[in-house]
Amino acid sequence: MGTAASSFLNPIAAELEGVGPKPTAKALARRARQRRQILVMIGASYIIDAAVLMIYAYAGTIPVTIGPAFAACGLIFVAGSIAVSEMGFNERFRDHYLVAPQSIINMVIMLAFTWIAPEVGVMFLCTLFVVFSFGSLRSTPQQTAIIWTGMALGLAGLFLLTDKPIAMPHGNPIERFATMTVFVLTIGRCMFIGIFSSAMRQSLYRSGVELKEAYKRIEELAELDELTGSLNRRCIMGVLDDEITSAHRSRKPCSVALIDLDWFKRINDAYGHPTGDEVLRTFAITVFANIRPIDKFGRYGGEEFLLLLPDTSAEGAARILDRLRAIIADLDWSAFSPGMQVTISAGIATLKPAETPDLILARADSALYAAKARGRNRIASA
């Protein structure tokens, strides 16, 4: 499908692109193209109806001038609307399609020709269904009420204030053919509007799914450390608050561990920062692969990481961290550079009654320094 056709059948994308206090030039151009496409379709509809009127004229039902006059009115309206759109006048309004004014003008034309040529009034009245259906695609509830009220008043005036014999011609085969064509074209256009409406709904659904996925991705990016994929400091601290609150409420144990990569500055100095980044990523991947689903792991700062261990006693936390320590020490770090060795030290603290996040972190930090003071590559508990 070409660009023009796809933009017409995918109006939601254009609307989303134009969201904001000042639409982009690309969004404005797409809006103008969509308006042009819709108006061209309206003009084509007038020409088709004028051709049906010529069939009625050939059957002797109406004067031959009715068809050209109807086409002229419709095309003048379309040409004027396109000119106004191309000048950017529509963009001054929130409804840049001017749904209500255009629908009302179309209805006035149909009602006027029903009064002028009541012998074929059924055709113009059928076309009112198309006008109203097309207008309802983009109209707000308030605009729909205005359009419907205008149509109701126009029909009331036509039926109650005049004695025009509005007819459905069927006196001879040609009239019957023309009337059949009226119904076929009306139903066909209404079906097209239904297809178009379905395309709009599907497009809106797809755009909604894409928007939801984008928001989810944004939320993930806002929570994750870009380098290691672990929770960032802001997020892990928020999770720590929640876990401590939950542990106090449920009276279950909760342990935290501050983990530090030993001599990490030396790794950066000796092997370079890109290698240091790979070390951090490998360490984080290893931790993720060896902790429970309920555990939470985040980057506390630099080469320091915070591991939250809900429902875990001091002894259980010590076993988990010592196992992690051994796994990290046994990894083949020489794959990054010959002779490289990476180890970790960790300080563990288990939550006490009424203890705050700051206090438990302070105890874990003291235990971490104790582990380093004892020679690193070891675990200490507060």
ABEGO torsion letter per residue (X at the ends): XBAAAAAAABAAAAAAAABEABBBAAAAAAAAAAAAAAAAAAAAAAAAAAAAAAAAAAAGABBAAAAAAAAAAAAAAAAAAAAAAAAGAAAABABAAGAAAAAAAAAAAAAAAAAABAAAAAAAAAAAAAAAAAAAAABBAAAAAAAAAAAAAAAAAAAAABABBBBBBAABAAAAAAAAAAAAAAAAAAAAAAAAAAAAAAAAAAAAAAAAAAAAAAAAAAABBAAAGBBBAAAAAAAAAAAAAAAAAAGBBBBBBBBBBBGAAAAAAAAEAAAAAAAAAAAAAAAAAABBAABBBBBAEEABBBBBBBGBBAAAAAAAAAAAAAAAAABBAAAABBGBBBBBBBBBBBBBBGBBAAAAAAAAAAAAAAAAAAGEGBBBBX
